[in-house]
Every structure is written in C-alpha cells, then in structure tokens.
Amino acid sequence: MKTRIFVILFLALFTFQCKVKYSLNGASIPIEAKTVSVDFFKNNSTLAGPNISQKFTEKLRDVVSTQTNLALMKQNGDLLFEGTIADYNVAPVAIQSTDQAALNRLTITVTVKYTNKFDITKNFDQSFTRFADYSSSKNLSSVEDELLTEINRQLTEDIFNKAFNNW
C-alpha cells in the first residue's frame, strides 16, 4: 500500500515537473514551445548608425538559437521577441580637473516586448540599458564596433535572462 502511494506521488510530481523544459544553461522554457521568432529591432534613436539594428537583431537571434533548442522562425513563433533601439547616446564621464573628460560613455537602450503563447505571466514589455566606456582621446568611429559588440552581448544576456530565467 505504501509503495503504491509512493509510486502515485512520484508519477504526479514527475508529470507536474514536465510542464517546463530545461535547457543546458538552466533556462526554463515551456515544454509546448518549439519555435521562437525575433523580429527586426528598428532603430528609433537619432544618433545611431544604420547598422545598429542589424547587429543587435542578429546577436539576439544568435543567443536564443544557441542557448535553447527552439527552432528560429521568421514570424509566428511560440515565443516572440520584438522591439526597437530606443536610445543611443554618447556622454562624457570621469571629468578631470582640466574640465575635460577622461572617458566617454556609449549608452544604448532597447525596448523589448516578449510574448509567450503558453504562459502569459512570462510576457513583458520593458526597456534594457547598457553602456561601455572608452577613452576620450579616441574617436567614437574607431571603437564603435568593439563597443557595440560588448553592449549587445550585455543587452542580449539581460533579455535572455528576463525571458527564460525570470531575472
């Protein structure tokens, strides 16, 4: 009798636990989800160059496809990321006694709407902001690609963690 109860409880727990699929990196994804779509993130900032949207969108697609086993679709995925590059700003930081900045800071903000067709409690519409500093003796155009790579890595990590790790 005790064995029978134990087996029933074990099966009930096992069935309950199978509602969420886990990937190798600890991300929790609904078991029903098989596909994901990442729409093109349009550049709505006034200062960013024309390639920022493409670089960010591709980085987010890469992160989602390499860190999950979801199939990447152009549209109508079970999970959907969409949004815009909302702000691209360069400002001086670390002002020295000569009233000149030792560093400049590139800050990028993206707005992201995440839709989960199977669990609407996971949906969000949120802004994410990250920055990288560079020497004021350098021209932005000479370091921009490197800065974008780092900022996009940080932004996509934040977005991935919010969507799949509840951070």
Sequence and secondary structure as in RCSB ss.txt:
>XXXX:A:sequence
MKTRIFVILFLALFTFQCKVKYSLNGASIPIEAKTVSVDFFKNNSTLAGPNISQKFTEKLRDVVSTQTNLALMKQ
NGDLLFEGTIADYNVAPVAIQSTDQAALNRLTITVTVKYTNKFDITKNFDQSFTRFADYSSSKNLSSVEDELLTE
INRQLTEDIFNKAFNNW
>XXXX:A:secstr
 HHHHHHHHHHHHHHHHTTEEE TT  EEETT  EEEE   EE  SS  TTHHHHHHHHHHHHHHHHS  EEESS
  SEEEEEEEEEEEEEEEEE TTS EEEEEEEEEEEEEEEETT GGG EEEEEEEEEEEETTS HHHHHHHHHHH
HHHHHHHHHHHHHHS  
